[in-house]
Amino acid sequence: MIIKKELKNATFEYDEVKKVFTLYDQEGFNGTIELNKVYAFAFMRFVVRMAQRNWLRQSKKIDKNLDKSIESVLQSEDVDHPDQIKFL
């Protein structure tokens, strides 16, 4: 039995008799990759891991609380800091 999945840019096929996983490019049989069952399983594990990695990745949102308000910082222009360099 051959299991076949056709997409817009590629076609995937698995032959249960030969135990071969085949990938075709969008133009048909010009670019073909055949994987035996061991390599096909390794490829599928890789795909699942990448999907889980991207799906389970949490976005890091860090809320920073400022000690001073923006207005007070903008009003005090003459604040000298020891790490600042003064240009003449």
Biopython code that builds the backbone (N, CA, C, O; Angstrom):
import numpy as np
from Bio.PDB.StructureBuilder import StructureBuilder

atoms = [
    (1, "MET", "N", (0.846, -1.175, 0.000)),
    (1, "MET", "CA", (0.000, 0.000, 0.000)),
    (1, "MET", "C", (0.894, 1.241, 0.000)),
    (1, "MET", "O", (1.879, 1.312, 0.735)),
    (2, "ILE", "N", (0.538, 2.206, -0.826)),
    (2, "ILE", "CA", (1.290, 3.449, -0.919)),
    (2, "ILE", "C", (0.452, 4.570, -0.315)),
    (2, "ILE", "O", (-0.694, 4.786, -0.710)),
    (3, "ILE", "N", (1.033, 5.272, 0.639)),
    (3, "ILE", "CA", (0.392, 6.423, 1.261)),
    (3, "ILE", "C", (1.010, 7.660, 0.631)),
    (3, "ILE", "O", (2.230, 7.818, 0.605)),
    (4, "LYS", "N", (0.140, 8.542, 0.119)),
    (4, "LYS", "CA", (0.635, 9.689, -0.626)),
    (4, "LYS", "C", (-0.029, 10.972, -0.122)),
    (4, "LYS", "O", (-1.238, 11.013, 0.105)),
    (5, "LYS", "N", (0.787, 12.020, 0.050)),
    (5, "LYS", "CA", (0.282, 13.330, 0.456)),
    (5, "LYS", "C", (0.833, 14.365, -0.517)),
    (5, "LYS", "O", (2.047, 14.525, -0.643)),
    (6, "GLU", "N", (-0.062, 15.065, -1.201)),
    (6, "GLU", "CA", (0.350, 16.066, -2.173)),
    (6, "GLU", "C", (0.099, 17.458, -1.595)),
    (6, "GLU", "O", (-0.992, 17.764, -1.114)),
    (7, "LEU", "N", (1.123, 18.280, -1.655)),
    (7, "LEU", "CA", (1.023, 19.668, -1.219)),
    (7, "LEU", "C", (1.323, 20.573, -2.404)),
    (7, "LEU", "O", (1.541, 20.100, -3.519)),
    (8, "LYS", "N", (1.331, 21.865, -2.156)),
    (8, "LYS", "CA", (1.552, 22.825, -3.229)),
    (8, "LYS", "C", (2.950, 22.698, -3.837)),
    (8, "LYS", "O", (3.086, 22.698, -5.060)),
    (9, "ASN", "N", (3.985, 22.591, -3.012)),
    (9, "ASN", "CA", (5.362, 22.585, -3.492)),
    (9, "ASN", "C", (6.066, 21.247, -3.387)),
    (9, "ASN", "O", (7.209, 21.127, -3.829)),
    (10, "ALA", "N", (5.428, 20.243, -2.821)),
    (10, "ALA", "CA", (6.099, 18.954, -2.649)),
    (10, "ALA", "C", (5.062, 17.840, -2.526)),
    (10, "ALA", "O", (3.888, 18.077, -2.244)),
    (11, "THR", "N", (5.539, 16.627, -2.748)),
    (11, "THR", "CA", (4.709, 15.444, -2.589)),
    (11, "THR", "C", (5.472, 14.445, -1.723)),
    (11, "THR", "O", (6.663, 14.208, -1.927)),
    (12, "PHE", "N", (4.767, 13.865, -0.755)),
    (12, "PHE", "CA", (5.354, 12.876, 0.139)),
    (12, "PHE", "C", (4.690, 11.534, -0.134)),
    (12, "PHE", "O", (3.481, 11.454, -0.351)),
    (13, "GLU", "N", (5.500, 10.486, -0.118)),
    (13, "GLU", "CA", (4.960, 9.166, -0.419)),
    (13, "GLU", "C", (5.662, 8.125, 0.453)),
    (13, "GLU", "O", (6.881, 8.165, 0.623)),
    (14, "TYR", "N", (4.875, 7.188, 1.006)),
    (14, "TYR", "CA", (5.444, 6.090, 1.779)),
    (14, "TYR", "C", (4.938, 4.772, 1.196)),
    (14, "TYR", "O", (3.732, 4.547, 1.092)),
    (15, "ASP", "N", (5.865, 3.919, 0.825)),
    (15, "ASP", "CA", (5.544, 2.605, 0.272)),
    (15, "ASP", "C", (5.754, 1.569, 1.376)),
    (15, "ASP", "O", (6.881, 1.334, 1.811)),
    (16, "GLU", "N", (4.658, 0.954, 1.822)),
    (16, "GLU", "CA", (4.747, -0.009, 2.919)),
    (16, "GLU", "C", (5.415, -1.311, 2.502)),
    (16, "GLU", "O", (5.996, -1.998, 3.343)),
    (17, "VAL", "N", (5.347, -1.660, 1.241)),
    (17, "VAL", "CA", (5.963, -2.902, 0.771)),
    (17, "VAL", "C", (7.484, -2.753, 0.751)),
    (17, "VAL", "O", (8.199, -3.615, 1.263)),
    (18, "LYS", "N", (7.976, -1.669, 0.166)),
    (18, "LYS", "CA", (9.416, -1.436, 0.070)),
    (18, "LYS", "C", (10.001, -0.789, 1.317)),
    (18, "LYS", "O", (11.219, -0.771, 1.497)),
    (19, "LYS", "N", (9.133, -0.254, 2.186)),
    (19, "LYS", "CA", (9.547, 0.487, 3.389)),
    (19, "LYS", "C", (10.420, 1.686, 3.018)),
    (19, "LYS", "O", (11.489, 1.896, 3.592)),
    (20, "VAL", "N", (9.939, 2.470, 2.039)),
    (20, "VAL", "CA", (10.692, 3.620, 1.542)),
    (20, "VAL", "C", (9.823, 4.865, 1.641)),
    (20, "VAL", "O", (8.660, 4.855, 1.240)),
    (21, "PHE", "N", (10.393, 5.928, 2.174)),
    (21, "PHE", "CA", (9.755, 7.242, 2.265)),
    (21, "PHE", "C", (10.365, 8.110, 1.168)),
    (21, "PHE", "O", (11.583, 8.282, 1.124)),
    (22, "THR", "N", (9.527, 8.660, 0.278)),
    (22, "THR", "CA", (10.022, 9.405, -0.881)),
    (22, "THR", "C", (9.459, 10.821, -0.863)),
    (22, "THR", "O", (8.281, 11.036, -0.580)),
    (23, "LEU", "N", (10.332, 11.786, -1.173)),
    (23, "LEU", "CA", (9.944, 13.192, -1.290)),
    (23, "LEU", "C", (10.157, 13.621, -2.731)),
    (23, "LEU", "O", (11.224, 13.388, -3.299)),
    (24, "TYR", "N", (9.145, 14.249, -3.327)),
    (24, "TYR", "CA", (9.241, 14.770, -4.688)),
    (24, "TYR", "C", (9.117, 16.290, -4.623)),
    (24, "TYR", "O", (8.409, 16.828, -3.771)),
    (25, "ASP", "N", (9.813, 16.979, -5.533)),
    (25, "ASP", "CA", (9.672, 18.432, -5.571)),
    (25, "ASP", "C", (8.409, 18.807, -6.352)),
    (25, "ASP", "O", (7.674, 17.935, -6.816)),
    (26, "GLN", "N", (8.172, 20.093, -6.487)),
    (26, "GLN", "CA", (6.928, 20.569, -7.089)),
    (26, "GLN", "C", (6.798, 20.234, -8.569)),
    (26, "GLN", "O", (5.682, 20.168, -9.084)),
    (27, "GLU", "N", (7.900, 20.023, -9.256)),
    (27, "GLU", "CA", (7.856, 19.764, -10.691)),
    (27, "GLU", "C", (7.753, 18.276, -11.016)),
    (27, "GLU", "O", (7.821, 17.892, -12.184)),
    (28, "GLY", "N", (7.596, 17.465, -10.027)),
    (28, "GLY", "CA", (7.431, 16.038, -10.289)),
    (28, "GLY", "C", (8.613, 15.230, -9.825)),
    (28, "GLY", "O", (8.904, 15.176, -8.630)),
    (29, "PHE", "N", (9.298, 14.599, -10.757)),
    (29, "PHE", "CA", (10.339, 13.652, -10.405)),
    (29, "PHE", "C", (11.745, 14.187, -10.646)),
    (29, "PHE", "O", (12.691, 13.400, -10.682)),
    (30, "ASN", "N", (11.915, 15.496, -10.811)),
    (30, "ASN", "CA", (13.251, 16.065, -11.028)),
    (30, "ASN", "C", (14.105, 15.969, -9.774)),
    (30, "ASN", "O", (15.248, 15.517, -9.833)),
    (31, "GLY", "N", (13.565, 16.387, -8.653)),
    (31, "GLY", "CA", (14.282, 16.292, -7.382)),
    (31, "GLY", "C", (13.599, 15.276, -6.495)),
    (31, "GLY", "O", (12.485, 15.512, -6.027)),
    (32, "THR", "N", (14.238, 14.162, -6.260)),
    (32, "THR", "CA", (13.642, 13.085, -5.479)),
    (32, "THR", "C", (14.602, 12.656, -4.389)),
    (32, "THR", "O", (15.805, 12.520, -4.611)),
    (33, "ILE", "N", (14.047, 12.446, -3.206)),
    (33, "ILE", "CA", (14.822, 11.936, -2.082)),
    (33, "ILE", "C", (14.123, 10.678, -1.585)),
    (33, "ILE", "O", (12.928, 10.697, -1.289)),
    (34, "GLU", "N", (14.871, 9.596, -1.496)),
    (34, "GLU", "CA", (14.325, 8.350, -0.971)),
    (34, "GLU", "C", (15.038, 8.016, 0.333)),
    (34, "GLU", "O", (16.267, 8.003, 0.400)),
    (35, "LEU", "N", (14.252, 7.749, 1.360)),
    (35, "LEU", "CA", (14.785, 7.390, 2.669)),
    (35, "LEU", "C", (14.264, 6.020, 3.059)),
    (35, "LEU", "O", (13.078, 5.729, 2.909)),
    (36, "ASN", "N", (15.172, 5.167, 3.568)),
    (36, "ASN", "CA", (14.691, 3.878, 4.065)),
    (36, "ASN", "C", (13.995, 4.107, 5.410)),
    (36, "ASN", "O", (13.940, 5.242, 5.885)),
    (37, "LYS", "N", (13.470, 3.065, 6.020)),
    (37, "LYS", "CA", (12.637, 3.260, 7.211)),
    (37, "LYS", "C", (13.416, 3.831, 8.396)),
    (37, "LYS", "O", (12.845, 4.557, 9.210)),
    (38, "VAL", "N", (14.698, 3.518, 8.507)),
    (38, "VAL", "CA", (15.505, 4.049, 9.615)),
    (38, "VAL", "C", (15.705, 5.556, 9.455)),
    (38, "VAL", "O", (15.507, 6.320, 10.400)),
    (39, "TYR", "N", (16.102, 5.976, 8.250)),
    (39, "TYR", "CA", (16.324, 7.394, 8.002)),
    (39, "TYR", "C", (15.015, 8.181, 7.988)),
    (39, "TYR", "O", (14.981, 9.339, 8.405)),
    (40, "ALA", "N", (13.947, 7.559, 7.511)),
    (40, "ALA", "CA", (12.644, 8.219, 7.534)),
    (40, "ALA", "C", (12.193, 8.456, 8.972)),
    (40, "ALA", "O", (11.648, 9.514, 9.285)),
    (41, "PHE", "N", (12.417, 7.483, 9.841)),
    (41, "PHE", "CA", (12.062, 7.649, 11.249)),
    (41, "PHE", "C", (12.902, 8.742, 11.898)),
    (41, "PHE", "O", (12.379, 9.546, 12.670)),
    (42, "ALA", "N", (14.200, 8.782, 11.594)),
    (42, "ALA", "CA", (15.072, 9.821, 12.138)),
    (42, "ALA", "C", (14.644, 11.193, 11.639)),
    (42, "ALA", "O", (14.651, 12.161, 12.400)),
    (43, "PHE", "N", (14.269, 11.286, 10.365)),
    (43, "PHE", "CA", (13.801, 12.556, 9.810)),
    (43, "PHE", "C", (12.515, 13.007, 10.498)),
    (43, "PHE", "O", (12.370, 14.185, 10.825)),
    (44, "MET", "N", (11.589, 12.091, 10.720)),
    (44, "MET", "CA", (10.333, 12.449, 11.376)),
    (44, "MET", "C", (10.554, 12.874, 12.824)),
    (44, "MET", "O", (9.885, 13.787, 13.308)),
    (45, "ARG", "N", (11.481, 12.225, 13.519)),
    (45, "ARG", "CA", (11.819, 12.655, 14.881)),
    (45, "ARG", "C", (12.366, 14.071, 14.878)),
    (45, "ARG", "O", (12.031, 14.874, 15.749)),
    (46, "PHE", "N", (13.213, 14.380, 13.892)),
    (46, "PHE", "CA", (13.764, 15.720, 13.765)),
    (46, "PHE", "C", (12.656, 16.748, 13.530)),
    (46, "PHE", "O", (12.646, 17.810, 14.152)),
    (47, "VAL", "N", (11.729, 16.429, 12.635)),
    (47, "VAL", "CA", (10.639, 17.351, 12.328)),
    (47, "VAL", "C", (9.765, 17.585, 13.559)),
    (47, "VAL", "O", (9.382, 18.719, 13.843)),
    (48, "VAL", "N", (9.454, 16.528, 14.278)),
    (48, "VAL", "CA", (8.615, 16.665, 15.470)),
    (48, "VAL", "C", (9.332, 17.478, 16.538)),
    (48, "VAL", "O", (8.706, 18.309, 17.196)),
    (49, "ARG", "N", (10.620, 17.261, 16.724)),
    (49, "ARG", "CA", (11.369, 18.032, 17.720)),
    (49, "ARG", "C", (11.412, 19.512, 17.372)),
    (49, "ARG", "O", (11.265, 20.362, 18.250)),
    (50, "MET", "N", (11.612, 19.823, 16.101)),
    (50, "MET", "CA", (11.633, 21.235, 15.698)),
    (50, "MET", "C", (10.263, 21.870, 15.876)),
    (50, "MET", "O", (10.161, 23.024, 16.292)),
    (51, "ALA", "N", (9.210, 21.125, 15.563)),
    (51, "ALA", "CA", (7.861, 21.653, 15.741)),
    (51, "ALA", "C", (7.565, 21.884, 17.221)),
    (51, "ALA", "O", (6.991, 22.912, 17.577)),
    (52, "GLN", "N", (7.944, 20.948, 18.084)),
    (52, "GLN", "CA", (7.722, 21.117, 19.515)),
    (52, "GLN", "C", (8.563, 22.255, 20.062)),
    (52, "GLN", "O", (8.107, 23.012, 20.919)),
    (53, "ARG", "N", (9.771, 22.377, 19.577)),
    (53, "ARG", "CA", (10.657, 23.444, 20.045)),
    (53, "ARG", "C", (10.047, 24.806, 19.731)),
    (53, "ARG", "O", (10.036, 25.694, 20.584)),
    (54, "ASN", "N", (9.544, 24.970, 18.523)),
    (54, "ASN", "CA", (8.950, 26.249, 18.139)),
    (54, "ASN", "C", (7.594, 26.458, 18.794)),
    (54, "ASN", "O", (7.231, 27.589, 19.118)),
    (55, "TRP", "N", (6.841, 25.382, 18.992)),
    (55, "TRP", "CA", (5.516, 25.502, 19.569)),
    (55, "TRP", "C", (5.596, 25.780, 21.070)),
    (55, "TRP", "O", (4.835, 26.596, 21.590)),
    (56, "LEU", "N", (6.500, 25.116, 21.756)),
    (56, "LEU", "CA", (6.573, 25.235, 23.204)),
    (56, "LEU", "C", (7.453, 26.387, 23.672)),
    (56, "LEU", "O", (7.508, 26.676, 24.867)),
    (57, "ARG", "N", (8.138, 27.044, 22.751)),
    (57, "ARG", "CA", (8.990, 28.167, 23.130)),
    (57, "ARG", "C", (8.117, 29.292, 23.650)),
    (57, "ARG", "O", (7.184, 29.737, 22.981)),
    (58, "GLN", "N", (8.428, 29.737, 24.835)),
    (58, "GLN", "CA", (7.648, 30.808, 25.446)),
    (58, "GLN", "C", (8.282, 32.146, 25.118)),
    (58, "GLN", "O", (9.502, 32.304, 25.138)),
    (59, "SER", "N", (7.434, 33.087, 24.821)),
    (59, "SER", "CA", (7.955, 34.422, 24.565)),
    (59, "SER", "C", (8.303, 35.058, 25.906)),
    (59, "SER", "O", (7.543, 34.980, 26.871)),
    (60, "LYS", "N", (9.457, 35.678, 25.936)),
    (60, "LYS", "CA", (9.928, 36.286, 27.172)),
    (60, "LYS", "C", (9.508, 37.749, 27.198)),
    (60, "LYS", "O", (10.010, 38.569, 26.429)),
    (61, "LYS", "N", (8.595, 38.058, 28.078)),
    (61, "LYS", "CA", (8.151, 39.430, 28.245)),
    (61, "LYS", "C", (8.638, 39.908, 29.609)),
    (61, "LYS", "O", (8.221, 39.403, 30.652)),
    (62, "ILE", "N", (9.507, 40.869, 29.572)),
    (62, "ILE", "CA", (10.069, 41.390, 30.806)),
    (62, "ILE", "C", (9.506, 42.791, 31.029)),
    (62, "ILE", "O", (9.682, 43.684, 30.200)),
    (63, "ASP", "N", (8.846, 42.963, 32.129)),
    (63, "ASP", "CA", (8.336, 44.281, 32.483)),
    (63, "ASP", "C", (9.368, 44.962, 33.358)),
    (63, "ASP", "O", (9.724, 44.465, 34.426)),
    (64, "LYS", "N", (9.840, 46.094, 32.897)),
    (64, "LYS", "CA", (10.832, 46.835, 33.666)),
    (64, "LYS", "C", (10.147, 48.020, 34.326)),
    (64, "LYS", "O", (9.514, 48.842, 33.663)),
    (65, "ASN", "N", (10.282, 48.089, 35.601)),
    (65, "ASN", "CA", (9.742, 49.215, 36.340)),
    (65, "ASN", "C", (10.850, 50.240, 36.535)),
    (65, "ASN", "O", (11.928, 49.920, 37.035)),
    (66, "LEU", "N", (10.572, 51.457, 36.140)),
    (66, "LEU", "CA", (11.555, 52.519, 36.286)),
    (66, "LEU", "C", (11.411, 53.160, 37.658)),
    (66, "LEU", "O", (10.307, 53.327, 38.174)),
    (67, "ASP", "N", (12.555, 53.514, 38.234)),
    (67, "ASP", "CA", (12.534, 54.186, 39.533)),
    (67, "ASP", "C", (12.006, 55.606, 39.414)),
    (67, "ASP", "O", (11.324, 56.100, 40.312)),
    (68, "LYS", "N", (12.320, 56.256, 38.315)),
    (68, "LYS", "CA", (11.910, 57.630, 38.114)),
    (68, "LYS", "C", (10.915, 57.696, 36.961)),
    (68, "LYS", "O", (10.951, 56.889, 36.032)),
    (69, "SER", "N", (10.044, 58.661, 37.050)),
    (69, "SER", "CA", (9.116, 58.850, 35.947)),
    (69, "SER", "C", (9.829, 59.559, 34.796)),
    (69, "SER", "O", (10.876, 60.176, 34.989)),
    (70, "ILE", "N", (9.262, 59.465, 33.621)),
    (70, "ILE", "CA", (9.877, 60.059, 32.437)),
    (70, "ILE", "C", (9.923, 61.576, 32.561)),
    (70, "ILE", "O", (10.888, 62.206, 32.131)),
    (71, "GLU", "N", (8.897, 62.158, 33.141)),
    (71, "GLU", "CA", (8.848, 63.606, 33.272)),
    (71, "GLU", "C", (9.969, 64.129, 34.163)),
    (71, "GLU", "O", (10.576, 65.157, 33.863)),
    (72, "SER", "N", (10.245, 63.424, 35.260)),
    (72, "SER", "CA", (11.295, 63.894, 36.167)),
    (72, "SER", "C", (12.680, 63.757, 35.525)),
    (72, "SER", "O", (13.562, 64.572, 35.793)),
    (73, "VAL", "N", (12.877, 62.764, 34.702)),
    (73, "VAL", "CA", (14.160, 62.600, 34.024)),
    (73, "VAL", "C", (14.343, 63.689, 32.977)),
    (73, "VAL", "O", (15.436, 64.235, 32.827)),
    (74, "LEU", "N", (13.272, 64.006, 32.252)),
    (74, "LEU", "CA", (13.364, 65.025, 31.221)),
    (74, "LEU", "C", (13.554, 66.425, 31.806)),
    (74, "LEU", "O", (14.198, 67.270, 31.185)),
    (75, "GLN", "N", (13.006, 66.675, 32.982)),
    (75, "GLN", "CA", (13.128, 67.998, 33.594)),
    (75, "GLN", "C", (14.518, 68.238, 34.152)),
    (75, "GLN", "O", (15.006, 69.368, 34.111)),
    (76, "SER", "N", (15.164, 67.217, 34.668)),
    (76, "SER", "CA", (16.480, 67.399, 35.263)),
    (76, "SER", "C", (17.551, 67.162, 34.207)),
    (76, "SER", "O", (18.059, 66.048, 34.075)),
    (77, "GLU", "N", (17.897, 68.204, 33.453)),
    (77, "GLU", "CA", (18.865, 68.085, 32.378)),
    (77, "GLU", "C", (20.306, 68.204, 32.872)),
    (77, "GLU", "O", (21.218, 67.720, 32.200)),
    (78, "ASP", "N", (20.531, 68.819, 33.997)),
    (78, "ASP", "CA", (21.885, 69.091, 34.473)),
    (78, "ASP", "C", (22.390, 68.041, 35.445)),
    (78, "ASP", "O", (23.146, 68.373, 36.357)),
    (79, "VAL", "N", (22.006, 66.814, 35.284)),
    (79, "VAL", "CA", (22.440, 65.751, 36.170)),
    (79, "VAL", "C", (23.787, 65.243, 35.675)),
    (79, "VAL", "O", (23.916, 64.818, 34.527)),
    (80, "ASP", "N", (24.791, 65.292, 36.549)),
    (80, "ASP", "CA", (26.117, 64.788, 36.203)),
    (80, "ASP", "C", (26.278, 63.376, 36.716)),
    (80, "ASP", "O", (25.939, 63.068, 37.859)),
    (81, "HIS", "N", (26.790, 62.542, 35.875)),
    (81, "HIS", "CA", (27.020, 61.157, 36.240)),
    (81, "HIS", "C", (28.512, 60.893, 36.051)),
    (81, "HIS", "O", (29.088, 61.354, 35.066)),
    (82, "PRO", "N", (29.158, 60.158, 36.973)),
    (82, "PRO", "CA", (30.596, 59.962, 36.856)),
    (82, "PRO", "C", (31.024, 59.189, 35.609)),
    (82, "PRO", "O", (32.174, 59.300, 35.185)),
    (83, "ASP", "N", (30.116, 58.406, 35.015)),
    (83, "ASP", "CA", (30.470, 57.636, 33.831)),
    (83, "ASP", "C", (30.297, 58.442, 32.529)),
    (83, "ASP", "O", (30.689, 57.979, 31.458)),
    (84, "GLN", "N", (29.718, 59.632, 32.625)),
    (84, "GLN", "CA", (29.494, 60.456, 31.443)),
    (84, "GLN", "C", (30.755, 61.195, 31.063)),
    (84, "GLN", "O", (31.541, 61.574, 31.930)),
    (85, "ILE", "N", (30.954, 61.403, 29.786)),
    (85, "ILE", "CA", (32.098, 62.164, 29.263)),
    (85, "ILE", "C", (31.571, 63.517, 28.816)),
    (85, "ILE", "O", (30.556, 63.603, 28.124)),
    (86, "LYS", "N", (32.259, 64.558, 29.211)),
    (86, "LYS", "CA", (31.864, 65.908, 28.811)),
    (86, "LYS", "C", (32.716, 66.336, 27.636)),
    (86, "LYS", "O", (33.945, 66.299, 27.704)),
    (87, "PHE", "N", (32.066, 66.743, 26.562)),
    (87, "PHE", "CA", (32.768, 67.252, 25.390)),
    (87, "PHE", "C", (32.683, 68.754, 25.398)),
    (87, "PHE", "O", (31.636, 69.323, 25.709)),
    (88, "LEU", "N", (33.790, 69.407, 25.055)),
    (88, "LEU", "CA", (33.804, 70.863, 25.011)),
    (88, "LEU", "C", (33.602, 71.357, 23.610)),
    (88, "LEU", "O", (33.585, 72.566, 23.378)),
]
sb = StructureBuilder()
sb.init_structure("model")
sb.init_model(0)
sb.init_chain("A")
sb.init_seg("    ")
for serial, (resi, resn, name, xyz) in enumerate(atoms, 1):
    if name == "N":
        sb.init_residue(resn, " ", resi, " ")
    sb.init_atom(name, np.array(xyz, "f"), 0.0, 1.0, " ", f" {name:<3s}", serial, name[0])
structure = sb.get_structure()
